Amino acid sequence: MKDENVKKRGWVKNAAIVFLTIMLVLTFFSNTILNLSLPEVAAQYTTSGTISARIRGTGTVVANETFEVISNQTRTVRAINVRVGDIVETGEVLFTLAVGSDELEAAREKLRGMLLEYEKTIIRESLRGDYASEERGIQLERHRLDETQEELDELVINGQLDIDEAENVVAYAFAELASAEGRLTSAEGRLTSAEVRLTSAEAGLTYAEDRLKAAEAVRDSAQEVVDIRSTAVSNALENLNAQGAGGDVAALQRDLAEATEARRTAEINNNAADIVHGSAYKMLERWTAEQVARLELGDSWDDTLSGDDLIQFLDKFWTASLTSLQRTTYLAAYVQMLDKDHPSVVAYDTLNKLSNDLSAAIDKENQILQTLNAAQGSSIERDRLTRILDDARAAFAAAERVLREANVARTAAVDARDAAADARNTAANARDTAADARNTAIAERDIAKAELAGAESGLKAVQDNHAAELKAGNAAIKARQQELENMLFALSEQMKRDGVENAIYALDMSETRREISLLREEIERLEEGGTGTTITAPVSGIIKQIMNTSSGNTTMQPGDTIATIEIADRGYSLNFPPITLEQSRRVTIGDVAEINTSWWWAGDVRAVLVAIRNDPQNPATGRILVFDVSGDDVESGMELNLTLGERSANYEVLVPNSALRLDGNGDFVLVVVARSSPLGNRYTATRVDVNILASDDTNTAVSGGLSSWDFVITTSTRPIQPGMQVRLVDNP
C-alpha cells in the first residue's frame, strides 16, 4: 500500500515537472513565436531635402479648326469619293450626286401651279369681256411651255442615262485598274522573291567555286608529291640494279623493267579510274557508311544531319569507326543490294578490278625483284638500297592515295560547282521571267490608268454637257414662263383699262405676281446647287468624318453634316488633365513637355505649353494646361503621355513614394510606434494623415502630423491596417 502511494506521488511530480518545463519554454520563446505570426514590414525615417517635381498626365490631341460640309438640299448620293483619313485639296470631289433635288422639283411644281391658277383667275375675269385673241395667245404659250417642259423632262431622263452609262464605264475602268495594280503588286512580290533566290544562288556558286579552287590546289600539290615520290622510286631502283651482275641478273633486270612498266600502267589506269569513278565510289562508301551507322547507332542516329554536316559525319565514321576489313566486307555486302548498272556498282567493279590488277603487278614486280636480289647476292649495301626502295615505294603509294582522295574531292567540288551554276542559272531565268511579268503588269497598269483617266474625262464631259443642256432647258422654261407671265399680265392690264378688273382683283393679281417672282428667285437659287452632280471640298485638310451609307441610306437632307474636314494647317492642341494651383505656379508659358516615345509615331511630336486656364469644375484651386502640339505625325484623336518638370523646391518632410497610402478619407502614411513590454519592444502601425505638396520619381513632400524623426512603413509581407502589431525586417 505504501509503495502504491509512493508511485502515485511520483507520477504527479513528473507531470508537474513536465508542465513547468513547457511553461518555461513558452515563456522564453513567446516573443519569437508571436513575432512569427506578425506581418513583416520595412520602414524608413522621413527626411528633408529638395524635390524637382514632375507633372504627368494623358491628353487627347484635337485640331484647332475643323470645317463641316453641310447639305442645303435633299439629294441622292451616287458615290462617296473619299474615305476617313484621306488628305483632300480645295476643289477635290467628295460626293457624286444624282441630278436634281426634291426641293427644286417641288418649287418648280409649285411655280407651275401658281401660274396655272394665275391664268385661270384671269380667264375667269376675262369672261366679262371679249378677249378671245389674248386668251388664244395665252393658250398657245401655255402649250409651248408644256412642250418645253416635256422636252426638259426627257432631257433629264436621257442625260441621267448617259451619266449612268459613263459612270459604269468609270467603275469598270477603276476595277480594271485595281486588278492591274493587284497583278503588279503580286508580280513585284515574285520578282523580289526571285531576286532573293538569285542572290542566294550566286552566293552558293561563289562558295562552290572557292571550294573547287581549294580542291584543285590540293590536287596539284598532291600531284607534285606523287611526281617527286615516283622519281625517288626510279632512282632507288636504278641504284639497286646497279649492284648486280651476270647473265641471269640481266634477264631478271629486263623482266623487272617490264614488271615495273606494267605496274606503272596499272597505277595510271587506277588514277584515271579514280577520276572517272571516284565520286560514284565515294557516294557508295557514304551510302554504305550511312546504312552501317544507322544499324550500329540505332536510336542515337541524328535525323537532323544534312548537307555538308552529314557528309563530314559519314566520312569520319567510315575512316575512324571501321577497320579496313570491315569496310571491304560492308562494301561487298551492300553493293549486292544495288542494280548492276548502278553508277556506284560500276565504279565498285571497275576500281576493284583495277586495284586487283595493280596488286598483281606489284606482286609480280616484287617477286622478280626478290629473284633478282637473290641472284645478285646479299650484301649490306643491297639491303640498304632495298630498304630505300621499299621506303620510296611506300611513300609513293601514300602519295598516290592522297592524290586519289584529292581527285575525288575535286570531282565532288566540280559537281557542286556545276549544281550551283545550274541553280544560279535557274534563279536568273526565274528572275528574268518575274521581271518580264512585272514589266507587263506595269504596262497593263499604265493602260488601265489611261483608260480610267479617259473614262473619268468622258464622265466629266457627259456631266458638263448634261449640266449645260439642263441650264439651257431651264433657261428655255424660264423664258416661256416669263413670256406667259407677260401675256397674262398684259391681259390683266388690258382688262383693268377696259374697266373689267376691280380694285380687289388688281391687288390679288399684283400679290400673286409678286409671289411668282419670289418663287422664281428661289428656283434660281436651288438651281445653282441642284443641277450639279458633285460636291467638292471647300477647304484643304484631312477627312475626319464622312456620311455613312452602310445602312442603305443614300439620301442627304437639308442641314445634314455630310463631311467634316480637319484643317491641319491651323495646328493641333492638347488639354492637360486638371492640376493644383500650387503646381501651376511652378510651370511657365513656353515650357516644352517630355512625350512618352514608347510608340513609334511619337518620335517627332513636340508639345509646348501655351496657356494656363481655370478648371471649369474647380476654378478656385484647379488649373488646366493647354499645349500646342506639332510634328509630321500628329493626328487628332491620338493620346499622348506628357511629363512637365517643375522648378526645384526645398521641403521639411519627405517620404518614399511607396509609403503613401490612400483611402476614402484621403492620403496617409503608417508610422511605426514602439512600446516597451516585459518581453521586449512591440511595434504598432499608426495612421498619420498627410497632404501631398510635391513629388518626383522617388520621394514625395508632405505636410501634416509627420516630423523629421518618424519611422514610416514602405512595404509589408501582408496587408496591414492602422493599429496592427508588426514585425520589423531586422527584428526576428
C-alpha positions in Angstrom: 0.0 0.0 0.0 2.8 2.3 0.9 4.6 1.5 -2.4 1.4 2.4 -4.3 1.2 5.8 -2.7 4.8 6.4 -3.5 4.2 5.6 -7.1 1.2 7.9 -7.3 3.2 10.8 -5.8 6.0 10.1 -8.4 3.5 10.4 -11.3 2.2 13.7 -10.0 5.7 15.0 -9.6 6.7 14.0 -13.1 3.6 15.7 -14.6 4.3 18.9 -12.7 7.9 18.9 -13.9 6.8 18.5 -17.5 4.2 21.2 -17.2 6.6 23.7 -15.6 9.2 22.9 -18.3 6.7 23.5 -21.1 5.6 26.8 -19.5 9.2 27.9 -19.1 9.9 27.1 -22.8 6.8 29.0 -23.9 7.7 32.0 -21.6 11.3 32.2 -23.0 10.2 31.8 -26.7 6.9 33.6 -26.6 8.4 36.7 -28.1 9.8 34.7 -31.1 6.5 32.8 -31.6 4.4 36.0 -31.5 6.8 37.7 -34.0 6.5 34.8 -36.4 2.7 35.4 -36.7 3.1 39.1 -37.3 3.4 40.8 -40.8 6.9 41.8 -41.6 7.4 45.4 -42.6 10.3 47.6 -44.0 10.4 51.2 -42.8 12.5 54.4 -43.4 12.9 57.6 -41.5 11.4 60.7 -43.0 14.0 63.2 -44.4 14.1 66.8 -45.6 15.5 68.0 -48.9 14.9 69.2 -52.5 12.3 67.9 -55.0 12.2 68.6 -58.7 8.5 67.7 -59.1 7.2 66.4 -62.4 3.6 66.7 -63.6 2.4 63.7 -65.5 -0.8 63.2 -67.4 -2.5 61.9 -70.6 -4.4 64.1 -73.0 -6.1 63.8 -76.4 -4.9 65.8 -79.4 -7.6 67.9 -81.1 -7.5 70.0 -84.2 -7.6 73.8 -83.7 -10.1 74.2 -86.5 -12.5 71.9 -88.5 -14.9 72.6 -91.3 -18.3 70.9 -91.7 -19.7 70.3 -95.2 -23.5 70.8 -94.8 -26.2 69.8 -97.3 -28.6 72.5 -98.3 -31.0 70.3 -100.3 -32.4 66.8 -100.4 -30.0 65.0 -102.8 -29.3 61.3 -103.6 -25.7 60.3 -103.2 -24.5 58.1 -106.0 -20.9 57.6 -104.9 -18.6 58.7 -102.0 -15.2 59.5 -103.5 -13.1 59.8 -100.3 -12.6 57.9 -97.0 -11.9 58.9 -93.5 -8.3 59.8 -93.2 -7.8 60.9 -96.8 -6.0 64.2 -97.4 -8.0 66.4 -99.8 -7.3 69.7 -101.5 -9.7 72.5 -102.2 -12.0 71.6 -105.1 -11.4 67.9 -104.8 -14.6 65.9 -105.4 -16.1 64.4 -102.2 -19.5 63.1 -103.4 -21.1 62.3 -106.7 -24.8 63.1 -106.7 -27.8 62.2 -108.8 -29.3 65.0 -110.9 -31.9 67.2 -109.3 -33.3 67.7 -105.8 -36.6 67.2 -104.1 -36.8 70.9 -103.2 -36.0 72.1 -106.7 -38.7 69.8 -108.2 -41.2 70.9 -105.6 -40.5 74.6 -106.3 -40.9 74.1 -110.0 -44.2 72.2 -109.5 -45.4 75.0 -107.2 -44.5 77.6 -109.8 -46.4 75.7 -112.5 -49.4 75.5 -110.2 -49.3 79.2 -109.3 -49.0 80.2 -113.0 -51.9 77.9 -113.8 -54.0 79.4 -111.0 -53.0 82.9 -112.1 -54.0 82.1 -115.7 -57.4 80.6 -114.5 -58.2 83.7 -112.5 -57.5 86.0 -115.4 -59.6 83.7 -117.7 -62.5 83.8 -115.3 -62.4 87.5 -115.2 -62.0 87.8 -118.9 -65.3 86.1 -119.5 -66.9 89.5 -118.7 -65.4 90.9 -121.9 -64.2 90.0 -125.3 -60.6 88.9 -125.0 -60.6 85.8 -127.3 -57.4 86.8 -129.1 -55.5 87.4 -125.9 -56.8 84.1 -124.5 -55.8 82.2 -127.6 -52.3 83.6 -127.4 -52.1 82.6 -123.7 -53.3 79.1 -124.6 -50.7 78.7 -127.3 -48.0 80.0 -125.0 -49.2 77.5 -122.3 -49.0 74.7 -124.9 -45.4 75.8 -125.8 -44.5 75.9 -122.2 -45.8 72.4 -121.7 -43.9 71.1 -124.7 -40.7 72.8 -123.5 -41.2 71.2 -120.0 -41.7 67.7 -121.6 -38.5 68.2 -123.6 -36.7 69.2 -120.4 -38.1 66.1 -118.6 -37.0 63.9 -121.4 -33.6 65.6 -121.4 -33.2 64.9 -117.7 -34.0 61.2 -118.2 -31.7 60.8 -121.2 -29.0 62.8 -119.5 -29.2 60.6 -116.4 -29.0 57.5 -118.6 -25.9 58.9 -120.3 -24.3 59.7 -116.9 -25.2 56.2 -115.6 -23.5 54.7 -118.6 -20.4 56.9 -118.2 -20.3 56.1 -114.5 -20.4 52.3 -115.3 -17.5 52.8 -117.7 -15.6 54.6 -114.9 -16.4 51.9 -112.4 -15.3 49.2 -114.9 -12.1 51.1 -115.6 -11.5 51.6 -111.9 -12.0 47.8 -111.3 -9.6 47.1 -114.1 -7.0 49.5 -112.6 -7.4 47.8 -109.2 -7.0 44.4 -110.8 -3.9 45.6 -112.7 -2.4 47.1 -109.5 -3.1 43.8 -107.7 -1.3 41.9 -110.5 1.6 44.4 -110.4 1.9 44.0 -106.6 1.9 40.2 -107.0 4.5 40.4 -109.8 6.7 42.7 -107.7 6.5 40.3 -104.8 7.5 37.4 -107.1 10.3 39.5 -108.5 11.6 40.3 -105.0 11.5 36.6 -104.1 13.3 35.7 -107.3 16.0 38.3 -106.7 16.5 36.9 -103.2 16.8 33.4 -104.6 19.2 34.6 -107.2 21.4 36.3 -104.6 21.4 33.2 -102.5 22.2 31.0 -105.6 25.1 33.4 -106.6 26.5 33.2 -103.1 26.2 29.4 -103.3 28.0 29.4 -106.7 30.8 31.6 -105.3 31.2 29.3 -102.3 31.3 26.2 -104.7 33.9 27.9 -106.9 36.0 28.7 -103.8 35.8 25.0 -102.8 36.8 23.9 -106.3 39.8 26.2 -106.3 40.9 24.9 -102.9 40.4 21.3 -104.1 42.4 21.9 -107.3 45.2 23.5 -105.2 45.2 20.4 -103.0 45.2 18.1 -106.1 48.0 20.0 -107.7 50.1 19.8 -104.5 49.4 16.1 -104.3 50.4 15.6 -107.9 53.7 17.3 -107.3 54.3 15.0 -104.3 53.5 11.9 -106.4 55.9 13.0 -109.1 58.6 13.5 -106.5 57.9 10.1 -104.9 57.9 8.4 -108.4 61.3 9.9 -109.2 62.6 8.7 -105.8 61.4 5.1 -106.6 63.0 5.1 -110.0 66.3 6.4 -108.5 66.2 3.8 -105.8 65.5 1.0 -108.3 68.4 2.1 -110.5 70.8 2.2 -107.6 69.7 -1.3 -106.6 70.0 -2.7 -110.1 73.5 -1.3 -110.3 74.7 -3.6 -107.6 74.1 -6.9 -109.6 76.0 -8.6 -112.5 75.8 -11.7 -114.6 73.6 -13.1 -117.4 70.7 -14.2 -115.2 70.8 -10.8 -113.5 70.4 -9.0 -116.8 67.4 -11.1 -117.8 65.9 -10.5 -114.4 66.5 -6.8 -114.8 64.7 -6.9 -118.2 61.8 -8.8 -116.5 61.9 -6.3 -113.6 61.7 -3.4 -116.1 58.7 -4.9 -117.8 57.0 -5.6 -114.5 57.7 -2.1 -113.4 56.2 -0.7 -116.6 53.2 -3.0 -116.1 52.9 -1.7 -112.5 53.1 1.9 -113.7 50.4 1.3 -116.4 48.2 -0.3 -113.7 48.8 2.8 -111.5 47.9 5.2 -114.4 44.7 3.2 -115.1 43.9 3.2 -111.4 44.4 7.0 -111.2 42.3 7.5 -114.3 39.5 5.3 -112.9 39.7 7.3 -109.6 39.0 10.5 -111.6 36.1 9.0 -113.6 34.5 6.8 -110.9 35.9 8.4 -107.7 32.8 10.4 -107.0 30.4 7.5 -107.5 32.7 5.2 -105.4 32.7 7.9 -102.7 28.9 8.0 -102.8 28.8 4.2 -102.4 31.1 4.5 -99.4 29.0 7.2 -97.8 25.8 5.3 -98.5 27.3 2.2 -97.0 28.6 4.2 -94.1 25.1 5.6 -93.5 23.5 2.2 -93.5 26.1 0.8 -91.1 25.9 3.9 -88.9 22.1 3.6 -88.7 22.4 -0.1 -87.7 25.1 0.5 -85.1 23.8 3.7 -83.6 20.1 2.8 -83.6 18.1 5.4 -81.7 21.2 7.6 -81.3 21.2 8.3 -85.1 20.7 12.1 -85.6 18.0 12.6 -88.3 18.6 16.3 -88.4 22.0 15.9 -90.1 22.0 17.1 -93.7 24.3 18.6 -96.4 27.9 19.1 -95.5 27.4 18.1 -91.9 26.0 14.7 -92.9 28.9 14.2 -95.4 31.5 15.1 -92.7 29.9 12.8 -90.2 29.8 9.8 -92.7 33.4 10.3 -93.9 34.7 10.4 -90.3 32.6 7.4 -89.3 33.9 5.4 -92.3 37.6 6.0 -91.7 37.6 6.2 -87.9 35.0 3.7 -86.7 35.6 0.9 -89.2 38.7 -1.2 -89.9 39.9 -1.8 -93.5 38.5 -5.4 -93.4 35.1 -4.1 -92.1 35.0 -1.5 -94.9 35.8 -4.1 -97.5 33.2 -6.6 -96.1 30.4 -4.0 -95.8 31.1 -2.7 -99.4 30.9 -6.2 -100.8 27.7 -6.8 -98.9 25.8 -3.6 -99.7 26.9 -3.5 -103.4 24.8 -6.6 -103.9 21.7 -4.6 -102.9 22.1 -2.3 -105.9 21.4 -2.9 -109.6 24.4 -4.0 -111.6 24.1 -1.0 -113.9 24.0 1.5 -111.0 26.9 4.0 -111.3 28.2 3.1 -107.8 28.3 -0.6 -108.7 30.1 0.1 -112.0 32.6 2.2 -110.1 33.0 -0.5 -107.4 33.6 -3.3 -110.0 35.9 -1.1 -112.1 38.0 0.2 -109.2 38.2 -3.3 -107.6 39.4 -4.9 -110.9 42.0 -2.2 -111.5 43.1 -2.4 -107.8 43.5 -6.2 -108.2 45.4 -5.7 -111.4 47.7 -3.2 -109.7 48.2 -5.5 -106.7 49.1 -8.4 -109.1 51.5 -6.1 -111.0 53.1 -5.0 -107.7 53.4 -8.7 -106.5 55.0 -9.7 -109.8 57.4 -6.8 -109.6 58.3 -7.7 -106.0 58.8 -11.4 -107.0 61.1 -10.5 -109.8 62.9 -8.1 -107.6 63.3 -10.8 -104.9 64.7 -13.2 -107.5 67.0 -10.6 -108.8 68.2 -9.8 -105.3 68.8 -13.5 -104.7 70.8 -13.7 -108.0 72.8 -10.7 -107.1 73.6 -12.0 -103.6 73.1 -10.5 -100.2 75.1 -7.6 -99.0 74.7 -4.8 -96.5 74.6 -2.2 -99.3 72.0 -4.2 -101.3 69.9 -4.4 -98.1 70.2 -0.7 -97.6 69.2 0.0 -101.1 66.3 -2.4 -100.8 65.1 -0.6 -97.7 65.4 2.7 -99.5 63.4 1.3 -102.4 60.8 -0.1 -100.1 60.5 3.3 -98.3 60.3 5.1 -101.6 57.5 2.8 -102.8 55.6 3.1 -99.5 55.9 6.9 -99.7 54.8 6.8 -103.4 51.8 4.6 -102.5 50.8 7.0 -99.7 51.2 10.0 -102.1 49.1 8.2 -104.7 46.4 7.7 -102.1 46.4 11.3 -101.2 46.2 12.2 -104.9 43.3 9.8 -105.4 41.5 11.4 -102.5 42.3 14.9 -103.8 40.9 13.9 -107.3 37.7 12.6 -105.6 37.4 15.8 -103.6 38.0 17.8 -106.8 35.4 15.8 -108.7 32.9 16.4 -105.9 33.7 20.1 -105.9 33.2 20.2 -109.7 29.8 18.5 -109.3 28.9 21.0 -106.5 30.1 23.9 -108.7 28.1 22.7 -111.7 25.0 22.2 -109.5 25.4 25.7 -108.0 25.8 27.1 -111.5 22.6 25.3 -112.6 20.8 26.7 -109.6 22.1 30.2 -110.3 21.0 30.0 -114.0 17.6 28.7 -112.9 17.3 31.5 -110.4 18.4 34.0 -113.1 15.8 32.7 -115.5 13.2 32.9 -112.8 14.3 36.5 -112.0 14.1 37.4 -115.7 10.7 35.8 -116.0 9.5 37.7 -112.9 10.9 40.9 -114.2 9.1 40.4 -117.6 5.9 39.7 -115.7 6.5 42.9 -113.6 7.1 45.0 -116.7 4.0 43.5 -118.3 2.0 44.3 -115.2 3.3 47.9 -115.2 2.3 48.3 -118.8 -1.2 46.9 -118.0 -1.4 49.2 -115.0 -0.5 52.2 -117.2 -3.0 51.2 -119.8 -5.7 50.8 -117.1 -4.7 54.2 -115.7 -5.0 55.8 -119.1 -8.4 54.1 -119.6 -9.6 55.3 -116.2 -8.5 58.8 -117.0 -10.3 58.6 -120.3 -13.4 57.2 -118.6 -13.3 59.9 -116.0 -12.8 62.6 -118.6 -15.7 61.1 -120.6 -17.9 61.1 -117.5 -17.0 64.8 -116.8 -17.7 65.7 -120.3 -21.1 63.9 -120.1 -21.9 65.6 -116.8 -20.8 69.0 -118.1 -22.8 68.6 -121.3 -25.8 67.4 -119.3 -25.5 70.4 -116.9 -25.2 72.7 -119.9 -28.3 71.2 -121.5 -30.2 71.4 -118.2 -29.2 75.0 -117.9 -30.3 75.7 -121.4 -33.6 73.8 -120.8 -34.2 75.7 -117.6 -33.5 78.9 -119.4 -36.0 78.0 -122.1 -38.6 77.1 -119.4 -37.9 80.3 -117.7 -38.3 82.3 -120.9 -41.5 80.5 -121.7 -42.8 81.1 -118.2 -41.8 84.7 -118.4 -43.5 85.1 -121.7 -46.6 83.5 -120.3 -46.5 85.8 -117.3 -46.1 88.8 -119.5 -49.0 87.8 -121.6 -51.2 87.2 -118.5 -50.0 90.5 -117.0 -50.8 92.3 -120.3 -54.2 90.8 -120.4 -54.8 91.8 -116.8 -53.7 95.3 -117.5 -55.9 95.4 -120.6 -58.8 94.2 -118.5 -58.2 96.9 -116.0 -58.1 99.5 -118.7 -61.3 98.2 -120.0 -62.9 98.5 -116.6 -63.3 94.8 -116.2 -60.9 94.4 -113.3 -61.9 95.8 -109.9 -59.5 97.1 -107.2 -59.5 93.9 -105.2 -58.8 91.8 -108.2 -56.0 94.1 -109.1 -54.5 93.8 -105.7 -54.8 89.9 -105.8 -53.1 89.7 -109.2 -50.3 92.0 -108.0 -49.7 89.9 -105.0 -49.8 86.7 -107.0 -47.3 88.1 -109.4 -45.0 89.1 -106.5 -45.2 85.6 -105.1 -44.4 84.2 -108.5 -41.4 86.5 -108.8 -40.2 85.4 -105.3 -40.7 81.7 -106.1 -38.7 82.2 -109.3 -35.8 83.6 -107.4 -36.0 80.6 -105.0 -35.9 78.3 -108.0 -32.8 80.1 -109.4 -31.1 79.7 -106.0 -31.9 76.0 -105.9 -30.8 75.5 -109.5 -27.4 76.8 -108.5 -26.9 73.8 -106.2 -29.4 71.3 -107.5 -28.2 70.9 -111.1 -24.6 70.0 -110.1 -23.7 66.3 -109.8 -20.7 66.7 -107.4 -19.9 68.2 -104.0 -16.3 69.4 -103.7 -14.1 70.2 -100.7 -14.3 73.9 -99.8 -11.0 73.7 -97.9 -7.9 71.6 -97.8 -7.4 69.2 -94.9 -8.0 65.7 -93.6 -11.3 63.9 -93.8 -12.3 63.0 -90.2 -15.9 62.1 -90.7 -18.0 61.1 -93.7 -21.6 60.4 -94.4 -22.4 56.8 -93.5 -24.2 54.8 -96.3 -23.6 51.3 -94.9 -27.2 51.1 -93.7 -28.5 51.7 -97.2 -29.3 55.4 -96.6 -28.1 57.3 -99.7 -30.2 60.5 -99.3 -28.9 63.6 -97.7 -31.3 66.0 -96.1 -31.0 69.8 -95.8 -28.9 70.7 -92.8 -27.1 67.3 -92.6 -23.4 67.4 -91.9 -22.2 65.1 -94.7 -18.4 65.5 -94.1 -16.1 67.0 -91.5 -12.7 68.3 -92.7 -9.9 68.8 -90.3 -7.7 71.8 -91.3 -4.2 70.6 -90.5 -2.6 73.9 -91.3 -4.3 75.5 -88.4 -2.4 73.2 -86.0 -3.3 71.0 -83.0 -3.7 71.4 -79.3 -4.0 69.2 -76.2 -5.6 70.0 -72.8 -3.7 68.5 -69.8 -5.8 67.0 -67.0 -6.5 69.5 -64.2 -3.6 70.2 -61.8 -3.5 72.1 -58.5 -2.9 75.8 -58.2 0.4 75.2 -56.4 1.6 73.0 -59.3 0.6 75.6 -61.9 2.7 78.2 -60.2 5.8 76.1 -60.9 5.4 76.0 -64.7 5.6 78.8 -67.2 4.3 79.5 -70.7 6.7 78.1 -73.3 7.8 75.1 -71.3 8.3 72.0 -73.5 6.8 68.8 -72.2 8.5 65.4 -72.5 6.5 62.9 -74.5 6.5 59.2 -73.9 8.2 57.8 -77.0 7.4 54.1 -76.5 5.2 54.4 -79.6 6.9 54.5 -83.0 4.9 57.5 -84.2 5.8 59.9 -81.3 9.4 60.4 -82.4 9.0 64.0 -83.9 6.0 65.2 -81.9 6.6 68.3 -79.8 4.3 69.8 -77.1 4.7 73.4 -75.9 2.8 75.0 -73.0 0.8 77.9 -74.5 -1.9 78.7 -71.9 -2.9 78.1 -68.2 -6.7 78.2 -67.7 -9.0 77.8 -64.8 -10.6 74.4 -64.4 -14.4 75.0 -65.0 -15.2 72.3 -62.4 -12.9 73.8 -59.8 -12.0 77.4 -60.8 -10.6 78.3 -57.3 -7.9 75.7 -57.0 -7.8 73.8 -60.3 -5.9 74.7 -63.5 -5.8 73.2 -67.0 -2.6 73.4 -69.1 -3.1 73.9 -72.8 -0.3 72.7 -75.1 0.4 73.4 -78.8 1.2 70.1 -80.4 3.3 69.9 -83.6 5.0 67.3 -85.7 4.7 65.5 -89.0 3.0 62.5 -87.4 0.4 64.4 -85.4 -3.2 63.4 -85.8 -6.3 64.4 -83.9 -7.6 61.7 -81.6 -4.1 60.4 -80.7 -3.4 60.2 -76.9 -0.1 61.5 -75.6 1.5 60.9 -72.2 3.2 64.1 -71.2 5.6 64.9 -68.4 6.3 68.5 -67.4 9.1 69.4 -64.9 8.5 72.0 -62.2 11.2 74.1 -60.5 13.1 72.6 -57.6 12.0 73.5 -54.1 13.1 72.6 -50.5 10.7 70.7 -48.2 11.0 69.8 -44.5 9.4 66.3 -44.7 10.0 63.8 -47.5 8.7 60.3 -47.5 9.3 57.5 -50.1 6.6 57.2 -52.7 6.0 53.6 -51.6 5.0 54.8 -48.1 1.9 56.8 -49.3 -1.5 55.2 -49.0 -5.0 56.4 -50.0 -8.5 55.6 -48.8 -11.8 57.4 -48.6 -10.5 59.8 -46.0 -7.6 61.0 -48.1 -3.8 60.4 -48.2 -2.0 59.0 -45.2 1.1 57.0 -44.1 1.6 54.3 -41.5 4.2 55.2 -38.8 5.9 52.5 -36.6 5.4 53.3 -32.9 7.4 51.3 -30.4 6.1 50.3 -26.9 8.1 48.5 -24.2 6.9 45.3 -22.6 8.4 42.7 -20.3 9.2 40.5 -23.3 10.8 43.3 -25.4 9.6 46.1 -27.7 6.3 45.8 -29.5 5.8 47.7 -32.8 2.4 49.1 -33.9 1.4 50.6 -37.2 -0.2 54.0 -36.6 -2.1 56.1 -39.2 -1.0 59.7 -39.8 -2.9 61.8 -42.4 -0.8 63.9 -44.8 -1.2 66.5 -47.6 0.9 66.0 -50.7 2.8 69.1 -51.7 5.0 67.8 -54.5 6.6 64.5 -55.7 9.2 63.1 -58.1 10.1 59.6 -59.2 11.4 58.6 -55.7 10.1 60.8 -52.9 7.0 62.9 -52.0 6.9 66.1 -50.0 4.1 66.1 -47.4 2.7 68.2 -44.6 0.5 67.2 -41.7 1.3 65.3 -38.5 4.7 63.9 -39.5 8.0 65.0 -38.1 11.6 64.5 -39.3 12.2 61.6 -36.9 9.1 59.4 -37.7 9.7 55.9 -39.0 7.2 55.3 -41.9 6.3 51.9 -43.3 7.2 51.4 -47.0 6.5 47.7 -47.7 4.9 44.7 -45.9 4.6 41.0 -46.4 0.8 41.1 -45.8 -1.8 43.9 -45.9 -1.8 45.8 -42.7 -4.3 48.2 -41.1 -3.8 51.0 -38.6 -3.4 49.7 -35.1 -2.0 46.3 -36.1 1.2 44.9 -34.5 4.0 44.4 -37.0 7.5 42.9 -37.0 10.4 44.9 -38.4 12.7 43.2 -41.0 15.7 43.3 -38.7 13.8 42.1 -35.6 13.0 38.4 -35.8 
